[in-house]
């Protein structure tokens, strides 16, 4: 999986890394048990500070997406807890996205199609 950083984005780099790894897990691009690059390797690959990658990995670990240890590094968890709910923070983000789509004139039908396309990815 290739991580691409948008230096002009308002989203902090550590969250861009976190988000791309979560999307990789969701899409199957990153499989259960798959080894992630070391903090040093990923930071060198994308040209950022090691602390930024470390922060992204710490968040992913606290959210239950990855496991880390000094011997084996970071790996995608074999089993990720599925609560069946959307967090309040994600609901707020989804509400913002829906609001922007409505203001932009996107119909509910077109929005539903977009969700279906993304769900199938």
N, C-alpha and C positions, 0 to 999 in steps of 0.2 A: 504494500500500500504506500502510495506517495502522499506525503503531507505537503499541502501548498499553503503558504502564508500570504495573506494580503496585508502588506505593511500600511496601507491607507485605510483599512477598516477601523471602525470605532470599537470593534470587538477585540479585547486584549488577546495577544498572541497565545497565551497559555490556554485560553478558552477556545481559540480556533483549533489548537491541537486536540484538546479534549473533545470538541464537537466532531471533528473529522474521524477520530478513533471510534466514537460512539456510532457514527454513521457507517463506518467500516464494519463494525460488529453487526449492526442491524442488517446491512446488505449482504452479509456473508463473505465479504471481501477479507475480513479478519475472522478466522475460525476459532472455536473454543480450543484453548490450550496453546494457541499460536504465540510464539515468542515475538515480543515487540523489540524494536531497536533499543540499545542501551541509551541512557540519558545523554551520555557524551556523544555517541554515534549520531543520534537524531539531532542534537544541537549543532554538530558540525555539518551535517547534511543540509540543514535548512538555514544555517548561519545565524543562530541565536545563542543567547546565554544558556548555560546548562541549568541554571536555577529556574528558568522559564519552563523548560521541559520537565524538570523535577516537580514543579508546581502542578503541571497538567497531570502527570502520573499520580501525584498524591490525591488529586481530586477524583480521578478515575478509580483509584483504589478505595477511597472513602465512599464512593457511590456504588461500589461492588461490581464494577466492570472488569477490573484487572486484579491480579495478585502480584505482589512483588516480594522478592527476597534477595539477599546479597549473593547467594550462590547461583540462582537461576535467572536473575533479573526480573523483568516484567513480562507477564503472560496474560492473555485473555482468559478470564475465568471459565472453567469447564461448565459451570451452571450459574447463571445469573438469576438472582431472585426476581420473580415476576409478580409484582404487587397487583397488577390489573388496574392500576389507577394512574392518573396523570398528576404530577406534583403541582402545587399552587403556582410555583414560579413558571412552570411550563404552560399552565393554563393562561397565565397573564401574557406570556409571549405569543401563544396561539391567538388570544384575543386581539393583540396588537396586529398580528398578521392579517387576521380576518377583517379588522377595521380598515387597514390600509387597502386591502383588496376591494372592499365595498366602496370606499372613497374613490378608488381608481376605476370603478365601473365594472368590475369583474362580477359576473352573475354567479348565483349560488350553484347553478348547474356546472359552470366552468370550474368553479372552485372545487366542487365535489369530484370532477374528473381529474383535476390536478392531484388531489389527495389520493385517489385511486391509483394513479400512475406512480406516485411516490411510495405508496404502501406496497405496491408490487415490485419495487426495485430490489 
